[in-house]
């Protein structure tokens, strides 16, 4: 069975939460830019919305809105690493708990991801910072061991998902997509390492703060 460094998992969770080296990585100079927040073009009374059902709003349809207050959400779930084609699992699923703080006034999203590494509870912190008034966020972990960009989908601060564009300290490249709803978060990403490709799939359900605290206590025993 292939052995996968467990600390890679945190880098791959929501916005990336750790790497396996202490080497510093700077953020890309030209990150992918999310849709601008310009107002929608006016339509005459009775004119139909040109979008098809389920179609994401375009950049021209973004508009400035009053940001919602800071909010905190909690999640628990698992991540599974496997071969690039998804046919060969690399170890059992890894359990994680996540605290996610969204602060529109500061233009940041902060994540705390905790998991068991060799029987020890390890927590990694990552911060995403909005780039201007786009839907792109620069992301790095607390130790600056990786960097990259997430491009969020949907209206500002009412996001429905995001895409990953990350680079780890040891040269990993991560590309993928996630979906978020009131129920939780799902993500599927391809990790290109210097040797091969891996598939990472995450399934997280939203839980309450007491449930989050309980799971942390159980993992730390």
C-alpha positions in Angstrom: 0.0 0.0 0.0 1.3 3.4 -0.9 2.1 5.7 2.1 0.8 9.3 1.8 2.1 12.0 4.0 -1.0 12.8 6.2 -0.1 16.5 6.5 -0.8 16.9 2.8 -4.5 16.4 3.6 -4.8 19.8 5.3 -3.5 21.6 2.3 -6.2 19.9 0.3 -9.2 20.5 2.5 -11.1 23.7 1.9 -8.8 26.5 1.0 -5.6 24.6 1.7 -4.4 24.5 5.2 -0.9 23.2 5.4 2.1 21.8 3.5 4.8 19.4 4.4 7.8 21.7 4.2 8.8 24.9 5.9 9.9 26.5 2.6 8.2 29.8 1.9 6.1 30.3 -1.3 5.0 33.7 -2.5 1.5 34.2 -4.0 1.2 34.2 -7.8 1.8 37.6 -9.3 -1.2 37.3 -11.7 -3.9 35.3 -9.9 -7.0 34.3 -11.8 -9.5 37.0 -11.3 -13.1 36.4 -10.2 -16.1 38.2 -11.6 -16.2 42.0 -11.0 -18.9 43.4 -8.9 -20.6 45.6 -11.5 -24.4 46.1 -11.6 -26.7 44.1 -13.9 -27.8 45.7 -17.1 -31.4 47.1 -16.8 -34.1 45.1 -18.6 -37.4 46.5 -19.8 -40.6 45.4 -18.0 -41.5 41.9 -19.0 -38.1 41.2 -20.6 -37.0 37.6 -19.8 -33.7 36.9 -17.9 -31.3 35.8 -20.7 -29.6 33.2 -18.4 -30.5 29.6 -18.6 -31.7 27.8 -15.4 -28.8 27.1 -13.1 -26.4 29.3 -15.0 -23.8 31.1 -12.9 -24.1 35.0 -12.9 -21.6 36.6 -15.3 -19.2 39.3 -14.3 -21.5 42.0 -15.6 -24.3 40.8 -13.4 -22.3 41.2 -10.1 -23.4 44.2 -8.0 -22.3 45.8 -4.8 -24.3 44.7 -1.8 -24.2 45.4 1.9 -21.8 42.7 3.3 -23.4 40.3 5.8 -22.0 40.2 9.3 -19.1 37.9 10.3 -20.2 34.4 10.6 -18.6 31.1 11.8 -19.5 27.6 10.6 -18.3 24.2 11.7 -17.8 21.0 9.8 -16.8 17.4 10.2 -16.1 14.8 7.6 -13.5 12.8 5.7 -11.0 13.1 2.9 -9.9 10.2 0.7 -6.7 10.2 -1.3 -6.4 7.8 -4.2 -4.7 7.3 -7.5 -5.3 9.9 -10.2 -8.0 7.7 -11.8 -9.7 7.1 -8.5 -9.3 3.3 -8.7 -6.7 2.8 -6.0 -7.3 4.2 -2.5 -4.2 5.4 -0.7 -4.9 4.5 2.9 -8.3 4.7 4.8 -10.3 8.0 4.8 -8.9 10.6 7.1 -11.3 12.3 9.6 -11.1 16.1 10.0 -13.0 18.9 11.8 -13.1 22.4 10.5 -13.9 25.9 11.9 -14.5 28.4 9.1 -14.8 32.1 9.8 -16.1 34.4 7.0 -15.5 38.1 7.6 -16.8 40.3 4.7 -15.8 43.6 6.4 -12.2 42.4 6.6 -12.4 40.7 3.2 -11.1 37.4 4.6 -12.0 33.8 5.2 -10.1 31.9 7.9 -10.1 28.2 8.3 -8.8 26.0 11.2 -8.5 22.3 10.1 -7.8 19.6 12.7 -6.9 16.0 12.1 -5.1 13.1 13.7 -1.5 12.6 12.5 0.1 9.5 14.0 -2.3 9.6 16.9 -1.7 13.3 17.7 -4.2 16.1 17.1 -2.7 18.6 14.7 -4.4 21.9 13.7 -3.4 24.0 10.7 -4.6 27.6 10.0 -5.1 29.2 6.6 -6.3 32.7 5.6 -7.9 33.7 2.3 -7.8 37.4 1.4 -10.0 38.9 -1.2 -8.3 40.5 -4.2 -9.9 44.0 -4.6 -13.6 43.6 -5.5 -13.2 40.4 -7.5 -14.2 36.9 -6.4 -10.6 35.8 -6.3 -8.9 35.2 -2.9 -5.2 34.7 -2.2 -4.6 31.9 0.2 -1.7 30.8 2.4 -1.1 28.9 5.6 0.1 30.3 8.9 3.7 29.2 8.2 3.7 30.4 4.6 4.6 27.0 3.3 2.3 27.2 0.3 0.3 29.7 -1.7 -2.3 30.0 -4.3 -5.7 31.4 -5.4 -9.3 30.4 -4.9 -11.8 31.8 -7.3 -15.3 31.8 -5.7 -18.5 31.2 -7.6 -21.8 33.1 -7.1 -22.5 36.5 -5.7 -20.0 38.1 -3.3 -20.3 36.6 0.2 -23.1 34.3 -0.9 -20.8 31.9 -2.6 -21.9 28.5 -3.9 -18.5 27.1 -4.5 -14.9 27.8 -5.7 -12.1 26.6 -7.8 -8.6 25.7 -6.6 -5.2 26.9 -8.0 -2.6 26.0 -5.4 1.1 25.3 -5.2 2.8 23.5 -2.3 6.3 24.0 -1.0 7.5 20.8 -2.5 6.1 21.5 -6.0 2.6 20.1 -5.7 0.0 21.7 -8.0 -3.6 21.5 -7.0 -6.5 22.1 -9.3 -10.1 21.4 -8.6 -13.6 22.5 -7.6 -15.7 22.6 -4.5 -19.4 23.2 -3.8 -20.8 24.7 -0.5 -24.4 24.7 0.8 -26.2 24.8 4.1 -25.7 21.0 4.3 -22.0 21.1 3.9 -19.0 21.1 1.5 -17.9 18.7 -1.2 -14.7 18.9 -3.1 -12.8 17.0 -5.8 -9.2 17.9 -6.7 -6.3 16.6 -8.8 -2.9 16.9 -7.2 0.1 16.8 -9.5 3.3 15.9 -7.6 6.8 15.6 -9.0 6.2 11.9 -9.4 2.5 11.3 -10.2 -1.0 12.5 -9.9 -3.4 12.0 -7.0 -7.2 12.4 -6.6 -8.5 14.0 -3.4 -12.2 13.8 -2.6 -13.7 15.5 0.5 -17.2 15.3 2.0 -18.0 17.5 5.0 -21.3 18.1 6.8 -22.1 21.2 8.7 -22.4 20.7 12.5 -23.0 22.9 15.5 -20.3 24.5 17.7 -21.0 22.1 20.6 -20.6 19.1 18.2 -17.4 20.6 16.9 -16.0 21.0 20.4 -17.0 17.4 21.3 -15.3 16.0 18.2 -12.1 18.0 19.0 -12.1 16.6 22.5 -12.6 13.1 21.3 -9.7 13.4 18.7 -7.4 14.8 21.4 -7.7 11.8 23.7 
